[in-house]
Amino acid sequence: MGGVPSTPRNRSSRPQETAEYLIGTFVGQKSFPLASDFWQKLLELPFNLHWPAYRVREACEAFAQNNYYTRHLVKILIHLACCLQDCISASGTPSSAYTKAVNAAYLSSIFLKYIIENAKSDDFAELHFCLDENEAVLSGLPKDKSIKYFLMHTVLSFIGNVDVSPVTYLLHYELLNFMIVATSTQLLSQPSPGPQDVHPFMDAAMAQEMSLITLVTRRLLLNYISRPFSSFNGASQSVFSVGSQPGVLQRVGSAAANFVLLPLNLLVGPNSGSSRSLLADCSLHVLLILVHYHKCIVHNESFSERSDCNVPFDSSLKEDVYFSENPYRKAIENARDIEFDRADIEGNAHSGPFARLPFAALFDTLGMCLSDESSVLLLYSLVHENADFLEYVLVRTDLDTLLMPILETLYNASRKTSNHIYMLLVILLILSQDSTVNASIHKLMLHNVPWYEERRLVHTSLGSLMVIILIRTVKYNLSKMRDVYLHTNCLATLANMAPHFHRLTAYASQRLVSLFYMLSRKYTKLAELQNNKMQIDKRESTEGESIVEDSTELHIVTDFLRLVLEIINSILTYALPRNPEVVYAIMHRQEVFQPFKNHPRFNELLENIFTVLDFFNSRMDAQEMDGEWSVEKVLQTIITNCRSWRGEGMKMFTQLRFTYEQESHPEEFFIPYVWQLVLSNCGFIFNPSKINLFSVDLPRESSYDAGEESYQPQSRRELGTDELQLP
């Protein structure tokens, strides 16, 4: 931005000139003490400047260079904290403290992000987050706590204690954006957290007392549930430019620092026809960042002296590494329903503070928002971490509220990321572990499924639709993505559901047999290919490697084929009388099972299938018919003989039950995944060349400096977050 503009001497000088001078002074070389009236002028003045991108970029560069001498970053953050203390005391009453706090949060976010983004040191020394020894400290600044702790305490205290209202809405929004900026130090770290990683603001947020963390977690979830809007009437609108023209802060945000805080005309009110709440979205992103953070610590004590470590001990290391407990995850885990608290009923008092939330409203909001990937991750976090919320979901009689949007998203898998699809499948797997859910979904009838285009589904049970979509997902994955984890989760969910199938529709039954046929063809093709290669001269090493790859794929397909047979066998063993359409589908395509009758991996399972075929074929042969068999007559014969089926000659196998279990190092997936979602959805643009947390596809010609570039994260298919276990 070059030199500092001249000081306007005339009292009648235009506000633009005053704002230009104050911003120029703020980023310049002169250091103003904390007690200077300069800060009041800077934070109270409405900004109406319109700077071109290059000037704003120069302002950020000048600020970063001069901050070593001026310490203006830490000073504006201290003023932000003090303003927030005044706002908390004001209890939502309009005051000048709100104007100053909004400006302080906005300005500090912009310049803090620039410094983080361009940091050269691993410990972010460029922040210069300390005052000179001779600096007079403000009266409200505690001496026994660090400035970072004090700052995060006041930011989180405002978020957790002050209700969202038309007066406080804008400040809540700016503080949440500030939280995203402050925690973006993670973007510069490697995917696997290490003990040398430095995240000063995040660690300060983790160090707060549990009662405050519980309040913040509750408020962020309530913001997500209530989805508040604001028309920015009254004092809050005067903070920025009047009308639809963006002021200097919007220009700084979108151009110089590439931190997009949407201008006021895009922060729509409830009358705009939009159902999206920016405050709700921002609250969700901040919550996910906090909940999935892992702090890696080096511990010098022996492993036997430590009981809270979740990383296996390597006796060859003198120092062992573990992860400290995340209090925000603990707050999610301990959240209770505001309408019903199991601990109160059972007389088991819960130790420590816990958030009371309206589970019914949370359930309904999730059902409305599951097309959004961030909401899917929130649902996963709740059903995986919070036993009370999972129990609440399992006893709901309207599970279609959650399951229908999940199934619709799976139906449109080709337009979704693999991570999105995988998280949905993990949620279904978790729900399928409950036998009550598996039974109840077949009682819930759907009169129509408008988004299913292959055929018209009328009077289909939710359970049958689930089977159809899961099988469709497997077939899509088999031909397009070829993700082993995705196959495994789909088939594991079907295996959990199979013993509880009730009146599976004809179409769902046909799809199940068709899945076996599709896998059997792939198995036969791979087996023939491997046999042919085994007969070819193996002198070339590449050929040998090819044989190993084919053998691995054949082994995987063999396992999947056996699992499908186990699913069919489970239906015939535990639910045959209730599923005549499954029997009909097997009889109609019984020739597809014949080639595997003597296969050593499949023969014991196929014995049961052929026992069923023999029983119903003999009943049909014994029945006298006038004319040819029609579909209706065959099905009626099956239904009649299902009543006399006693399962004689069937071999009983242990009922399959798959459970989901997170791996020991989920942070290697979830931290990058959360930040991919944040960068994709919240308008926060970070220089892609600086990101180390995950792989980014960089454009050939970068337009980042012009504030026009957004990153395109590579979709990570190696999730590594589940283990499927047999009892």
N, C-alpha and C positions, 0 to 999 in steps of 0.2 A: 503494500500500500504506500510505499515511499515515505515522505516526510509527514509529520503530524500536522493536520490542518490548523490554521490560525484560530486563536480564541475569539469567538464572537463577543464584541465589546458592547454592542448596542442591545439594550434590553428588548428592543422590538425585533431582534434578529429572528429569522424563521426557525421553526423547530428542526427542520432538516439540517441547518447549519450547526445547531447545538448538538444534535445527535452525532453528526459527523465528527465534531471535535471530541466528544466524550469517548466514542469508540476508538478514534485515533489515539487519544491519550491512553486509553486502557491497554492497547497493544504496543504502545511506544516504550521508550527507554526510561522514562521518569517513573520512579517508584513512589506510590502514595501509601502512607501508613494506614493501618486499619481504621484509625479514628478520624481520618480525613473526611471532610464533607463531600469530597469527590465521589465517594461510593454512593452516597444518598442521591446525588444528582444523576449518576449513571443509571441507577436502578429505578428511579422514579419517573424518568422521562419516557413518554411514548415515542417509539421509533417509527419513522415514516420514510426512511431512505430506500433508494433502489440502486444498489451497487451492481455493476457488472461482475461476472464471475472472477475475472483476473484480479480485481481489487480485493475481493473477499479472500481469495487465495493468498494474496500478499499479506493481508491482515493476519491470517492464521500463521503464516511463516514468520512474520515480525513478532507476533506474540510468543511463539515457541522459542525464538532466539532470545528475546528480552526477558522471558520469565525467569531465567537464571538470576538476573539482577533484581527484578521488580517483585518477584514472588506474587504476582497478581492472581495466579490460578488459585493458590491456597487461600488468598485473601478474599476472593469473590466467593469461594466455597464456605469460608467461615461466615461471611455475611449471609449467604444462603441459609446456613444453619441457624443463625440468630433470627433471621426473618421468619423461619419456620417455627421457632419457639414462640415468637409473637403471634403467629397465625394460630397455633395450638391454643394459646391463652385466649385468643379472640373468640374461639368456639364457633367458627363459621360466620361471624359477623363481618360485613364488608369493612375493610380497612386498607390503609396504604401498604401495610405489610404484605398483603396478597399480591399487589402490583409488583413490589420489589422482589418478592420470592419467585414469581413467575419469570421476571426478567433475569434474575440471578440463575435460576435453573436452566433457562434457555441459553444464555450466553456461556455459562460454564460447560454445558453439554457440548456445545459446538467446539470450543477450544480444547476441552479435555479430550474429545474424540480425536482431534487432529494430532495432539501430542502422543496419545496412545498408539495411533495408527502409524506414526513415523518414529516411534521409539527405536533407538539404536541399542540400548542396554536391556539386558534380560530382567533387571529389577525395576525398570521404569524410573530410573534416576532423573529423567528429564522432567518429571512432574515437579521436582523440587518442593516436596510437600512438607516444608518446615519454614518457620519464620526466623528472621535474624534475631540474634540474642538481645539486641537493643530494642526490638519491636515491642511497643506497648500492647499488651494483650487486652482484649475486650473483657468486660466484667462477666459476661455469661459463659466464657470459655473455661471448661473444667481443667484443672491442672493435673489431675491424676489419670486422665485418659488421653490417648493420642487424638490428633485432629481428625484422622480418618474414622476412628471409632465414634467420635463426637458427631461428625458429619452424617455418617450412616445411621446413627441413633436418632438424630432429629428427622432425617428423611423418612425412615421407617416408622417413627412415632407419628408423624403427620399422616402417612398412608394408613396406619393401623388404627389411629384414634379419631381422626376427623372424618365425618360422614361426607359422602359425595353429594353435593348440592349445586344449584346453578352458580353460586358464589365460588365454591371450591373446585368445581369440575376441572377448569383449565389448569390449576396448580397440580391437582392429582395427575393429570395427563402429562404435564411437563416433568414431574418427579419420576414417573414411571419410565419416561424416555431417558431421563438422566440415569436411572438404574441400569438400563440397557447399555448406555454408553460406558458407565463406570465398570461394568462387568465384562465389557468386550475385550479386556486383556486376554481372555481365554482364546480368542481368535488367533493370537500370535503363538500359542503353545502347540505342542505336538498332540496327536490324537490320544496318546496314552499319557495320563498325568504323571508327572515325576516330582520328586522331592525338591527339585530346584525351581519349579514353576512359582512365579510370584504374581499374585492377584490381590493387590492391597485392599481394594474396595470390597471385593467378594469376601475375603477373609474377615474384614471388619463387620460385614453383614452377618457372617456366621457366628461371630463372637458375641452377639447381643444376647440379652437374657431371654429365656424360653417364653416368658409371658408376652414379651413384645413380638417375638417370632410367631407365636400363635395368633396374636391379633392381626399381624400383617398377612399371614396365610388365610385367615378367615376373610379379611377385607378383599383380598385379590379374588378369592372364590366368589364372594358376594357381588363384586363388580362383574365377574363373568356371568353370574346368574341373572342379575338385574339388568345388565346391558344398558347402562344409563346413557342418555343423550344430553346435549346442552345446546341451547340457541345462542349462548354467549351474550345474554342481555346484561345491562348494568355495567358495573365497574370493570368486569373482566374484559369487556370488548374494547375498552379504551387503552388497554395495554399495548395493542398493536395498531396498525393503520386502520382507518375508517373505511367501511365499505369492503369491496372485494379485492382491492389492491393489496398485494403482500408487502409488508414492511421490510426493513433491513434484516430483521432476525430471520424471517422466512427466506430472504435472499441468501443470507449467510448459511442457513441450514441446508438449502438445496444446492447451492453452488460451490461455496468455498470448501466447507468441511465434508461435503457429500453426506450430510446427515439430514435426511428428509423428515422434517416435522411438518406435517401437512398444514397449509395455510388455513385461516379461519373459514374461508368459504367452502372448504372441503370437510370441515368438522360439522357434519349435517345434524339437524335436529330431527325429532320424531315425525315431523310433518313432511319430510322430504321424500318419503316413500321407500327409503333404504332401511333395511333391518340390521345393518351392521353398526356396531358400536365400537368406535376406535378405542375408547377407554377399556371396554371389555377385552378387546384383542390384546391391547398392551398389557393389561393385568395378567392375562393368561401367559403371555410370553415371559414376563418377569417371573411369574410363579414357576414355570418350567425351567428357566435358567437356574433359579435358586434350588429347586428340588433335586435336580440332577447333577449338581456340582459335587465333585469329590476332591477332598484335600488330601494329597499324598504326603506322608510324614515318614521320616527316618527315625527309628527308635533304637536306642543303644542297649536297652535292657534285653535280657533273655526272653525268649518266646514264652517260656513257662510262667514268667512273671506278668504276662499281659493276657487278659481274657477277652478284650474287645476287638481283637484284630481279625480281619476277615480275609487275609492273604496268607497262603500257606508259607510256613517258615522254611527257609533254606539254610540248613546248618552250616553250609560252607561260607555264608556271609557273616561278617562281624556285625554289620548293621542290618536290621531287617526293616522292611518297608510295609506300611499298612495305611489304611484310609480312615481318617477321623469320621465320627458319626455326623451325618448331616441333620441339623435340627429342623430344617424345613421339611425334609422327608418324614421326620418324626412327627411333625405337626400334621402332615397329611395322614399319616398312619393312625394318629390318635383322634382325628376328627369324629364327632358324634352327631347323630341326627337331633335336630332341635325339638322334634316331636316325640322322640322315643330314645331313651338311653338304656341299653341293655345292662350296663353296670349298675345303674340305679335300681333296676328291677331285681337283679340278682343279689343286690346288697354288696357288690364288690366295688368299692370306691376306687375310681381311677386316680392314680398318683400323678400330681403335676397338673399344669393348665392344659386344657384342650379346647379346640374350636367346636362350637355348636353351629351346625349348618342345616338349612332346610333341604334334606336329602330329596324330597319330592320335587322341589323346584330345580335342584341340580340335575336330577334324572331327566326331567323334561327338557331342560336347556341343552344337555348333551344330545338328546334325541334330535333336537332341531339343528344342531351344529356339527354333526359328524361328517358332513361333507368337507369340513375343514380339518386338515391334517393335524393341526395343533390340538384340536378338541379330541381327536382320536388318542393322541398321546396322553392327554389328561385323563381320559377314561381308562386307559391302560394303567396309569399310575394309581388311580383310585381302586380299581378292582384287584390290582396286584398287591398294593401296600395296605389298604384299609379293609380289614375283615368285616367291619360293621357295614360299610357301604356295599361290599360284595354281597353280604347277606341280604341287604335291603333290595338289591337288584334281583337276586334269585327268587325272592318271594313276590315280586310284582307280577300281577296277572296280565299286564299289558306290555310284555317284553317286546312286542313288535315296535314299540316306541324307539328302542335301541336297535333291534335286529333288522328292521326294514331298511333304514339308511345304510347300515353296514352291508347288507346284501346287495343293495343297489350300487354301492361303491365298488364292491367286488365284481358285479356284473359289468361295470365300466372300467375294468382293470387296465385296459390298454391305454387309458387316458390318465392313469394315476402312476405315482412313483412306486417302485418295488417296496420301499420302506413303508409307505402308506398301506399297501396291501398286506404286507407281512404283519404289521401291528394289528390290523383288523382280524387277521387269522389267529393271532395269539389271544386276542380278546375272546373270540369264539371258542377257542380251545379251553380257556379258563372257565367260561360259562358251561361248556359241555361236561365239565367234571362233576356237575351236580345232576343227580338222577331226576330230581323234581323238575328242573328246567327241561331236560330231555323228554320228559313225559308231557309237560304242559304245552310245549310248542306245537304238539300234534293236535291239541284240542282247540287251538286258536285258528279259526278259519278266515281266509282272505277271499273276499268276493271278486277281487280283480287285482292284477299286478300290471299297471299300465306301462311301466318302464321295461318289461320283459318283451322283446320284440320277436323272438324266434317262433313263438306260438302264443295263442291266447290261453292264459292260465285263469280258469274260473273255478271258484270254490276249492281252492287249494289250501291245505294246511300250511302254517308257517314252517313246520318241521319238514314237509315235503319240499317247500321252496328252498329251505336251507340245504337239503341234499342236492337239489338241482344246481344251485349256485356253486356249492363246493366242488361238485364234479366238473362243472363247467370251468372253474378256476384251475383245476388240475389239468384239464385238457388244454386250456390256453397256455398254461405254464409249460406243458410238455412240448408244445409246438413253437413257443416264442422264447420264454425266459430260461427255462430249464434250470430252475432254482430248486435244489434238493430240499432245502429247509421249507420252502413253500409247499412242495408235495407232501412232506412229512406232516406238517401242521394240518393240512386239509384232511388227509387220511386219518390222522390221529383223532380229529374232531368227529369224523364219521364213525370211527370205531367206538368212541364213547357214546355216541347217539344210538348205534345199531340195536342194542338189546331193547331199546325203548321205542322203536318205530311202531307207529300205530296207524293203520290204514294208509300206508304210503301210496301215493297216487300212481297210476299206470305210467305216466311220463317219468316220474322220479325213479320208478323201478326199472324202466327201460334204460334210463341214463346210467344206472348202476351196473347193469349187465354190459352195456356198451363200453363203460370204462374198463371193465375186465378185458373185453375184446380188443380195445385199443392198446392196452399194455401188453396183451399176449402177442399181438402182431409185432410190437416193438421188440419184445423178448425174442421172438423167433428170428427176426431180422438180425439182431445183434449176435445171437448164437450161431447162425449160419455164417455171418461175417467173420466171427472169431475162428470158427472151424476152417474156413477157407484160408485165412492168414496163417494158421498153424501149419498148413500144408505147404506153404511157400518157404523158400530158403530164407532163414533168419540171420544170415551173415551180416546184414546191415543193421547197425544199432538203432537207426531211426525206425526201422520196421518193428524191432523189438519193443521200443517205446510205444508205438502205435498199438501193439497187441496188449500191452499193460493197460493203456487207456480204455480200449474196448472192453477188456475184462472188468475194469472198475465200473464202467457204465452198465455192463450186463449184470453185475452183482447188485447194483442199485435198483435196476428195473426188476430183478428177481425178487428183491425184498418188497418192493411196492406191489408186485403181482400177488405175492403171498398175503400181504396186508389186506388187499381187496378181497381175496378169498376168505380171510378171517372175518371181514365185515359181513360178507354174505352168509358165512357159516354162523355168525353170531345172531343174525336175523332169523335164520332157520331154526336155530337151537332154542332161542329164548322168546321169539315173537312171531313164529310162523302163523298161528291161528288168526292173528290180527292183521296179517299182510298177504292176502290172497293175490294181490297184483304182483308182488315180488315173485311168488311161486309161478304165476303165469309168465312173467318175463324170463325166468330161468328155463321154463319148459319151451317157450317159444324159440330160445336161442341155445338149446342144450348142446348143440353140436360144437359150440365154441369151447366147451369144457373138456371135450373128449380127448384132444391131443395131449392133455396134461394129466390124464388119469393115472398114469404110471410114473409120473415124475417124482423123484425122491423128495423134493422140497414141498410138493403140493398134494401128494397122494392121500395123506391122512385127512386133509380138509375136504378133498374132492369126494372121499368116501361118503361123507355126510350129504353132500349135494346130490350124489347119485342115489343115495337111500331115499331122499325126498322125491327125486325124479321117478324112481321105480314105484314108489307108493302111488303117486298121482297118475302115472302112465297106466298102471294096472287097473286103477279105478275107472279110468276112461275107457280102457279096452273092454272092461266088463259091462259097461253100460251100452244098452242097445239104443241106436240112434236112427231116426228116420231122416235120411238125407245127410248132407255133409255137416261137419262141425263148423260152427260160426264162433266168432270171438266171444259173443255173449254166452253161448252154450258152454264153451270151454271154461270161461270164468265162473259161471254158475256152478258147474261141476266141481271146480276147485273150492269154491266157497262152501258147498255142501260137505265135501270131504274134509275140509279144514276142521269141522266140528268133531270128526272122529279121529283126528290126528292125535297120537299119543307119544310121538317121538321114539317109537320102538326102533332099535338098531342104531340110534344116533350115538356117536361118541361125544362125551362131554369134555369140553376144553375150558381152561380158566378164562373167565370173562375178561376181555381186554379193558384196560383202563389206563389212559395216558394222562399224565399231569405235566403242567408247565412249571419250569423252575428256571429262574434267572441264573446266568453264569456268574462266576465269582468276580469278574471284571466287566460289569455292564457299562461302566463309564466310557470305555473305549468306543462304544457305539452311541450311547445316549447324549454325551456332551456335544460331539460333532452334529448329531442329528437335530438336537434342540436349536443349535445356532444356524443350521441350514434352514429350519423353519422360520426362525426369527428374521433372518436376512431375506427370505423369500416373501414374507408377508407383512412386516411391520413398517416398511419404508426406510429402514436403516441400511445405508449403503456404505460398505467398507471396501477399501482398496483391495481388489482381489489378489494383487501380487504380494500383499502382506500377510495373507491368510495361510497359516500353517496347520490349522486344526483339521482341515479336510481338503481334498483335492478340488481344484477349481479349474474349469475350462476357461482359459484366458482368450479374449478375442485377439485377432492378429494385429489390429490397430486399436490401441487403447484410447478411449475417449473419456477416461476417468477424470482427468483434470477439468474437463468441462462440466462435470457433474451429471453426465448422461449415462454412465455405464452402470449396469448392475451385474452381479456375479451369476454364474450358472454352475451350481454345485453338481459334481458327478454323483449319480445315484449309487449308493453303496448297497450292494446286495449281500455282502458278507456281514450279517447282523450279529451272529454269534451270541444271541441272548436267550436261547432256550435249550432246555434239555427235556427230552421226552423219556419218561421213566415208566417201566412196567412194575406193578407191585410185586 
